[in-house]
Amino acid sequence: MNSQAIWQALTTVNAPLPLHIDADTLLACLRRRTIERRWRPHVRAFFREVGVDILMDMVVEGSVTFDDLAQTISFWDVDEDDENARWIREMDAVSVATPHETDASGDRLRHV
C-alpha cells in the first residue's frame, strides 16, 4: 500500500508513546487484520489525535474505508463520543449514490 497519509498519522500516533507502531501494523489494526492488544493505545490515539483531513485522505487514497474505521472504533473500544468517531460514523452512514440502471438510461424521465 502506497499510503502517504499514514505517515502523517504515524507522527501523531507515535509521538507520546514509548512503543512505536509502523505503517503496516497500524493499517492492519485499522482493518482488524491484527488484534494484538499492545497496539490498543496506538489505535485509540489514531482516532483521538489524527485530524479528519488525514482520515479523509486515507479513505480517498484507498488505505481504509469508512466502514473499516467505523468497525475498528467498536472493535478496539474507542470512545464513541470522540469528535472523530462521531464524524466517521456520520461519513459511514452516508451512502454514495450510484446511478440505478433504469435511472441512468432515462427511464424515470420517460412520459407514459
Protein Blocks (a to p, Z undefined) as FASTA:
>chain_A
ZZfklmmmmmmmmmmpmbdcdfklmmmmmnopaccfklmmmmmmmmmmmcfklmmmmmmn
omacfklmmmmmmmnopafkbmklmmmmmmmmpccddddfklmnommmpcZZ
